[in-house]
Every structure is written in structure tokens, then in C-alpha cells.
Amino acid sequence: MAITAALVKELRDRTGAGMMECKKSLVETDGDVEAAIELMRKTGLAKADKKAGRIATEGKIVVEFSDDLKKGVMVEVNCETDFVAMGDEFGNFASAVAKRALSDSPADVAALTEMPLEDGSESINIVLKTMIAKIGENMSVRRFVTFETEGQLGAYLHGTKIGVVVDMEGGDAELIKDVAMHVAASKPRGLDEASLDAVELAKEKEIAAAEAANSGKPENIIEKIVEGKIKRFIKDNTLLGQSFVKDPDVTVEKLVKNADATILGFTRLEVGEGMEKKNEDFAAEVMAQIGS
């Protein structure tokens, strides 16, 4: 069967693949568009698997809430470059993943990616692999956090790279957003002293004691020095103890207390945090791709 330009265009419109790849698939399937789509999907999945080992530290954070602000989800979806992260296709995919996580409350990422991206569509995993094959970058749904409260949820997104969700009782939407913005900027390690990591706190005490012991001061003074250092550490690293970014004369604890509100919890996610990022020469990478 003759492979016409109209057939190639139809296949390109339906798959988003390149012209030569479409023509090759049509030749192999004797012009059968449906068979060509199936062949390209199989080929695409194979290509996607080859890219799975590549580090994907860019991407975006997406937040979705129920209408009553009692349930929510924050999702991190990754890719390899900021260029792809800013694209509509990647953004729409990430938003759809967040909506699915909110509506179906999956137990973990593995369960989430087996769910359909949209009602009646293919699974998130299949759609993701198809995008990887089409765009040429490794991508992943890295993590998500779900929220449910008797209070009210609110969020702040710093661009698409940092997301914060705050759970608050009392107050209003503006106060919640202000607190979330503060968390994005100040990166508190916990809500209060009780929520700090016990091992980390003990280590700080050990360091403070060693530093004070080298000062040559009397034992009773050393104890006060250590106590002061630990109080400062707790103040600097807990949300309630920190000075509010918009008004350093007021702590966050005082801010919410003045509004007759209580912070029940918060979560901060940043794209790529904890992942090893490669420092690459972008111009060299482009030239290498042109050469290949």
C-alpha cells in the first residue's frame, strides 16, 4: 500500500512522533495506521526503558485541594531539563497525576502510577513512558504527600520548584498563605521542639558542649552556654520559634496566636532535593546530540 503524506500526517497527529518515525512505522505495517500506532507504542516503551537510568532532577511541584479544603495532595514529578519542565505537555501531565492522587488516595507511588491518568485513559505509567519516548528525557513521578484535616488546608508555590502545604485551625486563607510562604523561604525542620529529630538535637547538644568546654570557662557557665545555644538552635529551626519573614519583630507563634489560630502541621517539598545533580556543559550536550 502506498504511504501517502495524508497517512503520515494522521499518524503524527495521533502520536506526536516525528515524520520519519511515522513513515517507517507505516511502511512496516503496510499503511495500517492502527497497527502503526501499536508498533510505535511498543517501540516507544522500549526507548523509554533505556532512559530510565538517567538522572531526572528537574520538574515541578503540583498541589491539588478538595473544594472544602479538607483534603489535599502535593506531588513532585521529575524530568531532566527545566526546558521540558516548563512545557505544557509536562505540566498538564503533572496536574492530571495530582488530580488522580487526590481523587483515589493511592497507598504509594507504585499504586498511583498503575491508575489511569484520566477516567477511561491509559495508566499513568504507560502515558509517562510514551512521553519519555516522544520527548527523549527520563521522567518520573517521584513522590506525593496526602493531607486530610478537620481544619483548613492552604498552599504556597514558589514558581514550580518549591511547594508548601499548611494545615491550620482558625485564621483565614491569607494567614495560611503567609505561613506557607514563610516555610518556603525559611525551611524550618519542624513545627516545634517536640517535632525535631531527637538524634539531630542530641548531636547539636554534643557539639555545643564540646565548643563550650574548650572555652576554659567554669562548669556552671558552660552549662548556661550550652543551654543558650540549644535554645537558639530550636528557635532558628522550628516554625513556631522563627521570626516571621514579613515582620521579624514577631515570631510565627505570636503571629498565629494573635489571629486565634493554631498550626496543625506543614510540609515543604522542593524539586530534586536529596538527589545528586549533574553539572553538565549544555552546549557540549547539544553538539553531542547533533553529532549523533
C-alpha positions in Angstrom: 0.0 0.0 0.0 1.3 3.5 -0.9 2.3 5.6 2.1 0.8 9.0 1.4 1.5 12.3 3.1 -2.0 12.2 4.5 -1.4 8.9 6.3 1.9 10.2 7.7 0.1 13.4 8.9 -2.7 11.4 10.5 -0.2 9.2 12.4 1.8 12.3 13.5 -1.3 14.0 14.8 -2.3 10.9 16.8 1.1 10.1 18.2 3.1 13.3 18.3 6.1 11.4 16.9 8.5 12.6 14.2 7.7 12.4 10.5 10.4 9.8 9.6 9.4 7.6 12.5 5.8 7.7 11.4 6.7 6.9 7.8 8.9 4.0 8.9 6.1 2.5 11.1 3.6 2.8 8.3 5.9 1.1 5.9 6.4 -1.8 8.3 2.6 -2.1 8.9 1.7 -1.7 5.2 -0.1 1.6 5.8 -2.3 0.3 8.7 -2.5 3.3 11.0 -3.8 1.4 14.0 -1.1 -1.3 13.6 1.5 1.5 13.2 0.3 3.1 16.5 0.6 -0.2 18.3 4.1 -0.8 16.8 5.2 2.7 17.8 3.9 2.3 21.3 5.9 -0.9 21.7 9.0 0.7 20.3 8.5 3.8 22.4 8.2 1.8 25.6 11.5 0.1 24.8 13.1 3.5 24.2 11.7 4.8 27.5 13.1 1.9 29.4 16.6 2.7 28.1 16.3 6.2 29.5 15.1 5.1 32.9 18.6 5.1 34.4 19.3 8.8 33.6 19.1 11.3 36.5 16.0 13.5 36.4 16.4 16.3 38.9 14.2 19.0 37.3 10.4 19.1 37.2 7.6 20.7 39.1 5.6 20.6 42.3 1.8 20.5 41.9 -0.8 20.9 44.7 -4.5 20.0 44.5 -7.2 20.5 47.1 -10.8 19.4 47.5 -13.4 22.1 47.2 -13.8 22.3 51.0 -10.0 22.5 51.6 -10.2 19.4 53.9 -8.3 17.1 51.6 -5.2 17.7 49.5 -2.2 16.3 47.8 1.2 17.6 46.8 3.1 15.8 44.0 6.6 16.0 42.6 7.1 15.0 39.0 10.6 15.0 37.6 12.3 15.3 34.2 15.9 16.0 33.1 15.7 19.7 32.0 14.0 22.8 33.0 13.0 23.4 29.4 10.8 20.3 29.4 9.5 21.1 33.0 8.2 24.4 31.7 6.4 22.8 28.7 2.6 22.5 28.6 2.6 18.7 27.9 4.7 18.0 31.1 2.7 20.5 33.1 -0.7 19.0 32.0 0.6 15.5 32.9 1.8 16.6 36.3 -1.6 18.3 37.0 -3.5 15.2 35.9 -1.3 13.0 38.2 -2.1 15.3 41.2 -5.8 15.2 40.4 -5.7 11.3 40.3 -3.8 11.1 43.6 -6.4 13.4 45.2 -9.4 11.6 43.9 -8.2 8.0 44.5 -5.9 8.3 47.6 -3.3 5.6 46.4 -1.1 4.0 49.0 2.2 4.8 47.3 3.8 5.9 44.0 3.7 2.4 42.6 -0.1 2.2 43.2 -0.6 5.7 41.8 1.2 5.0 38.5 -0.9 1.9 37.9 -4.0 4.1 37.9 -5.5 5.7 34.8 -4.2 9.2 34.2 -7.8 10.3 33.4 -11.0 8.3 33.6 -11.0 5.8 30.8 -7.5 6.5 29.7 -4.3 4.5 29.9 -2.3 4.2 33.1 0.0 6.9 34.4 2.9 4.6 33.8 2.0 3.9 30.2 1.4 7.6 29.5 4.7 8.5 31.2 6.7 6.0 29.1 5.1 7.3 25.9 6.1 10.8 26.8 9.7 9.7 27.6 9.9 8.1 24.2 8.4 11.1 22.5 10.3 13.9 24.3 13.6 12.0 24.8 14.1 12.6 28.5 13.7 10.4 31.5 10.7 11.3 33.7 9.2 10.0 36.9 6.5 10.6 39.4 8.9 10.8 42.4 6.7 11.3 45.4 3.5 12.7 46.8 2.0 13.6 50.1 -1.7 13.5 51.0 -3.4 15.6 53.6 -6.7 15.4 55.5 -7.8 17.8 58.2 -10.6 19.0 60.4 -9.1 22.5 60.0 -8.3 24.1 56.7 -5.5 23.5 54.1 -3.7 26.1 52.2 -0.6 26.3 50.0 2.1 28.5 48.5 4.0 27.6 45.4 7.3 29.4 44.7 7.3 29.2 40.9 7.0 25.4 40.2 10.1 24.3 42.2 9.0 24.7 45.8 5.7 23.8 47.3 4.4 24.2 50.8 1.1 23.0 52.3 0.0 24.2 55.7 -2.7 22.7 57.9 -4.3 25.3 60.2 -7.2 25.6 62.6 -8.7 29.1 62.7 -7.3 32.0 60.8 -8.0 32.6 57.2 -6.7 31.9 53.7 -4.4 34.9 53.7 -2.8 33.8 57.0 -2.3 30.3 55.8 -0.6 31.5 52.6 1.7 33.9 54.7 2.8 31.0 56.9 3.3 28.8 53.8 5.4 31.5 52.2 7.5 31.7 55.4 8.1 28.0 55.3 9.2 28.1 51.7 11.7 30.8 52.5 12.9 29.7 55.9 12.9 25.9 55.6 12.1 25.1 59.3 13.0 21.5 60.3 9.9 21.0 62.5 6.8 22.7 63.9 8.2 22.9 67.5 10.8 21.3 69.7 8.9 18.1 70.1 8.8 17.6 66.3 12.6 18.0 65.8 14.7 14.9 65.2 15.9 13.6 68.6 19.2 12.3 67.2 19.9 15.6 65.5 19.1 17.5 68.6 21.3 15.3 70.7 24.1 15.9 68.2 23.7 19.6 68.5 23.9 19.4 72.2 27.1 17.3 71.9 28.7 19.9 69.6 27.7 22.8 71.8 29.1 21.1 74.9 32.4 20.4 73.1 32.7 24.0 71.9 31.9 25.4 75.4 34.4 23.0 77.1 37.2 24.5 75.0 36.4 28.0 76.3 38.1 27.3 79.7 35.1 28.8 81.5 33.7 27.4 84.8 31.3 24.4 84.7 28.3 26.4 85.7 28.9 29.0 82.9 29.5 26.2 80.4 26.0 24.7 81.2 24.4 28.1 80.6 26.3 28.5 77.3 25.1 25.1 76.1 21.6 25.8 77.2 21.6 29.1 75.3 23.0 27.5 72.1 20.3 24.8 72.1 17.5 27.3 72.7 18.8 29.3 69.8 19.0 26.2 67.6 15.4 25.3 68.5 14.3 28.8 67.8 16.1 29.0 64.4 14.9 25.6 63.2 11.2 25.4 64.4 8.4 27.1 62.5 6.8 28.5 65.7 10.1 29.8 67.0 11.3 31.5 63.9 10.8 35.2 63.3 8.2 35.8 60.6 9.7 36.8 57.3 7.4 39.7 56.7 7.8 41.1 60.2 11.0 39.9 62.0 9.8 41.5 65.3 7.1 38.9 65.5 7.6 35.1 65.8 5.3 32.8 63.7 3.9 31.5 67.0 2.9 35.0 68.0 1.5 35.7 64.5 -0.9 32.8 64.6 -1.8 33.3 68.2 -2.8 36.9 67.5 -5.2 35.6 64.9 -6.6 33.0 67.3 -5.3 30.2 65.1 -3.2 27.0 65.5 -0.8 25.5 63.0 -1.5 21.7 62.9 1.3 20.9 60.6 3.1 21.7 57.4 5.0 20.0 54.5 7.6 21.5 52.2 8.8 19.9 49.0 11.5 21.1 46.7 12.2 19.7 43.3 15.2 17.5 43.2 16.1 17.8 46.9 18.2 15.0 48.1 19.1 13.9 44.6 22.6 14.1 43.0 22.5 16.7 40.3 24.9 16.5 37.4 26.9 19.6 36.3 26.9 19.3 32.5 28.1 21.6 29.7 24.8 22.3 27.9 26.5 23.5 24.7 28.6 20.3 24.6 25.5 18.2 25.2 23.6 19.8 22.3 26.6 19.3 20.0 26.9 15.7 21.1 23.2 15.2 20.1 23.7 16.9 16.8 26.7 14.7 16.1 24.8 11.5 16.9 
